[in-house]
Amino acid sequence: MDKDYKSETFHSITHGELSLQEIISKIKEFLEEEPDSEYSLVIGTDSHEKNNIVRRKNGTKEINLVTAILIHRRGFGGKYFWRRQDKKNIHSLREKIYAETIASLTFASVFVPLFKQKLNGRALNYNLEIHVDVGEHGASREMIKEVVGMVTGNGYIAKTKPEAYAASYVADKHT
């Protein structure tokens, strides 16, 4: 998962294929359109087992990981971008949830410094959140404290289902 995000292609329904620098510029432009509005800047990852991969005897599988970044002007819509990558050697739900959370945190560790550099000291009104695809219902409920701890331990606000729309809905659309 140590990809160089700076050289990867991201996707947007509105803008097509973009580089990370182009995404950062689009988000900055969106924030500057209504500088007094309140914004959420959200990163979330979801995954699904690849259909064309047959599980090996040891239960290993390959998944598609989709990381989405959203900029949402509260009450007035937003934009989102996503990238897809493959991850091998996933053996359990726990490993899948960890892979998703680590993908979001890894992306944030690259994106946030570049974004702050692009803002060049301007303090625009946005909250940064990491959305993790775990919730009180379902098999992932036992992992909530762990993954929320991973996110908050890295200095970000963590949101879980049903508030984790970046992972649960947006990234999920493109897995």
C-alpha positions as a Python dict, from the first residue, in 0.01 Angstrom:
ca = {
    (1, 'M'): (0, 0, 0),
    (2, 'D'): (304, 225, -24),
    (3, 'K'): (189, 368, -355),
    (4, 'D'): (305, 703, -480),
    (5, 'Y'): (-29, 883, -493),
    (6, 'K'): (132, 1177, -671),
    (7, 'S'): (170, 971, -989),
    (8, 'E'): (-162, 785, -979),
    (9, 'T'): (-479, 858, -1169),
    (10, 'F'): (-796, 944, -983),
    (11, 'H'): (-1147, 956, -1126),
    (12, 'S'): (-1435, 1201, -1111),
    (13, 'I'): (-1777, 1177, -1268),
    (14, 'T'): (-1764, 1553, -1331),
    (15, 'H'): (-1398, 1603, -1427),
    (16, 'G'): (-1283, 1264, -1567),
    (17, 'E'): (-932, 1139, -1490),
    (18, 'L'): (-719, 1363, -1271),
    (19, 'S'): (-385, 1366, -1092),
    (20, 'L'): (-368, 1427, -718),
    (21, 'Q'): (-247, 1784, -780),
    (22, 'E'): (-547, 1846, -1008),
    (23, 'I'): (-783, 1715, -739),
    (24, 'I'): (-626, 1945, -484),
    (25, 'S'): (-675, 2240, -721),
    (26, 'K'): (-1041, 2144, -783),
    (27, 'I'): (-1108, 2119, -409),
    (28, 'K'): (-937, 2453, -343),
    (29, 'E'): (-1146, 2617, -620),
    (30, 'F'): (-1464, 2467, -472),
    (31, 'L'): (-1378, 2601, -126),
    (32, 'E'): (-1301, 2945, -267),
    (33, 'E'): (-1637, 2969, -450),
    (34, 'E'): (-1816, 3021, -117),
    (35, 'P'): (-1541, 3094, 138),
    (36, 'D'): (-1787, 3169, 420),
    (37, 'S'): (-1968, 2836, 390),
    (38, 'E'): (-1895, 2537, 610),
    (39, 'Y'): (-1733, 2236, 444),
    (40, 'S'): (-1652, 1876, 519),
    (41, 'L'): (-1343, 1726, 359),
    (42, 'V'): (-1383, 1351, 387),
    (43, 'I'): (-1168, 1049, 306),
    (44, 'G'): (-1309, 696, 311),
    (45, 'T'): (-1224, 354, 171),
    (46, 'D'): (-1436, 50, 96),
    (47, 'S'): (-1349, -284, -57),
    (48, 'H'): (-1502, -588, -216),
    (49, 'E'): (-1362, -927, -296),
    (50, 'K'): (-1265, -952, -660),
    (51, 'N'): (-1510, -1175, -845),
    (52, 'N'): (-1257, -1328, -1080),
    (53, 'I'): (-1022, -1450, -810),
    (54, 'V'): (-1072, -1800, -677),
    (55, 'R'): (-982, -1843, -311),
    (56, 'R'): (-668, -2041, -255),
    (57, 'K'): (-658, -2339, -21),
    (58, 'N'): (-541, -2117, 265),
    (59, 'G'): (-839, -1882, 229),
    (60, 'T'): (-638, -1593, 80),
    (61, 'K'): (-831, -1360, -144),
    (62, 'E'): (-777, -1041, -339),
    (63, 'I'): (-989, -731, -293),
    (64, 'N'): (-1054, -406, -478),
    (65, 'L'): (-991, -111, -248),
    (66, 'V'): (-1153, 217, -348),
    (67, 'T'): (-1050, 533, -167),
    (68, 'A'): (-1277, 834, -210),
    (69, 'I'): (-1216, 1196, -123),
    (70, 'L'): (-1516, 1424, -96),
    (71, 'I'): (-1560, 1794, -50),
    (72, 'H'): (-1909, 1877, 74),
    (73, 'R'): (-2049, 2226, 111),
    (74, 'R'): (-2296, 2175, 395),
    (75, 'G'): (-2647, 2201, 261),
    (76, 'F'): (-2536, 2270, -97),
    (77, 'G'): (-2378, 1954, -243),
    (78, 'G'): (-2024, 1870, -327),
    (79, 'K'): (-1775, 1681, -542),
    (80, 'Y'): (-1591, 1356, -503),
    (81, 'F'): (-1295, 1175, -652),
    (82, 'W'): (-1179, 816, -620),
    (83, 'R'): (-901, 572, -698),
    (84, 'R'): (-900, 194, -710),
    (85, 'Q'): (-621, -44, -614),
    (86, 'D'): (-587, -417, -559),
    (87, 'K'): (-481, -572, -232),
    (88, 'K'): (-377, -937, -207),
    (89, 'N'): (-346, -1178, 81),
    (90, 'I'): (-658, -1079, 273),
    (91, 'H'): (-755, -1368, 498),
    (92, 'S'): (-1033, -1231, 719),
    (93, 'L'): (-1283, -952, 777),
    (94, 'R'): (-1041, -799, 1029),
    (95, 'E'): (-765, -780, 766),
    (96, 'K'): (-1012, -631, 516),
    (97, 'I'): (-1122, -357, 760),
    (98, 'Y'): (-760, -284, 853),
    (99, 'A'): (-666, -261, 484),
    (100, 'E'): (-948, -12, 426),
    (101, 'T'): (-857, 201, 728),
    (102, 'I'): (-485, 197, 647),
    (103, 'A'): (-559, 294, 285),
    (104, 'S'): (-753, 600, 407),
    (105, 'L'): (-484, 697, 658),
    (106, 'T'): (-204, 648, 405),
    (107, 'F'): (-387, 862, 152),
    (108, 'A'): (-453, 1130, 416),
    (109, 'S'): (-84, 1136, 512),
    (110, 'V'): (2, 1229, 152),
    (111, 'F'): (-301, 1444, 70),
    (112, 'V'): (-320, 1667, 378),
    (113, 'P'): (34, 1817, 355),
    (114, 'L'): (-6, 1877, -19),
    (115, 'F'): (-347, 2036, 36),
    (116, 'K'): (-218, 2263, 313),
    (117, 'Q'): (73, 2363, 91),
    (118, 'K'): (-171, 2451, -190),
    (119, 'L'): (-378, 2665, 49),
    (120, 'N'): (-55, 2853, 126),
    (121, 'G'): (-157, 2946, 480),
    (122, 'R'): (-519, 3039, 397),
    (123, 'A'): (-753, 2914, 666),
    (124, 'L'): (-1062, 2803, 476),
    (125, 'N'): (-1352, 2666, 680),
    (126, 'Y'): (-1343, 2286, 649),
    (127, 'N'): (-1348, 1987, 880),
    (128, 'L'): (-1138, 1685, 784),
    (129, 'E'): (-1289, 1345, 860),
    (130, 'I'): (-1190, 985, 793),
    (131, 'H'): (-1487, 756, 737),
    (132, 'V'): (-1445, 389, 827),
    (133, 'D'): (-1678, 119, 704),
    (134, 'V'): (-1771, -25, 1045),
    (135, 'G'): (-2087, 13, 1249),
    (136, 'E'): (-2291, -109, 1542),
    (137, 'H'): (-2475, -363, 1324),
    (138, 'G'): (-2299, -644, 1145),
    (139, 'A'): (-1980, -840, 1186),
    (140, 'S'): (-1753, -533, 1196),
    (141, 'R'): (-1905, -396, 1520),
    (142, 'E'): (-1635, -564, 1730),
    (143, 'M'): (-1369, -357, 1551),
    (144, 'I'): (-1514, -9, 1604),
    (145, 'K'): (-1286, 87, 1895),
    (146, 'E'): (-977, -45, 1716),
    (147, 'V'): (-1022, 139, 1388),
    (148, 'V'): (-1155, 458, 1547),
    (149, 'G'): (-845, 447, 1769),
    (150, 'M'): (-623, 411, 1462),
    (151, 'V'): (-783, 715, 1300),
    (152, 'T'): (-792, 939, 1609),
    (153, 'G'): (-440, 828, 1700),
    (154, 'N'): (-330, 975, 1368),
    (155, 'G'): (-497, 1307, 1452),
    (156, 'Y'): (-815, 1280, 1244),
    (157, 'I'): (-1185, 1280, 1325),
    (158, 'A'): (-1331, 931, 1273),
    (159, 'K'): (-1687, 863, 1161),
    (160, 'T'): (-1850, 520, 1155),
    (161, 'K'): (-2174, 391, 1003),
    (162, 'P'): (-2429, 534, 953),
    (163, 'E'): (-2233, 864, 935),
    (164, 'A'): (-1948, 711, 730),
    (165, 'Y'): (-2100, 793, 392),
    (166, 'A'): (-1763, 835, 215),
    (167, 'A'): (-1682, 469, 276),
    (168, 'S'): (-2028, 315, 297),
    (169, 'Y'): (-2186, 484, -3),
    (170, 'V'): (-1944, 678, -223),
    (171, 'A'): (-1642, 444, -227),
    (172, 'D'): (-1878, 145, -228),
    (173, 'K'): (-2030, 267, -559),
    (174, 'H'): (-1694, 219, -731),
    (175, 'T'): (-1567, -109, -584),
}
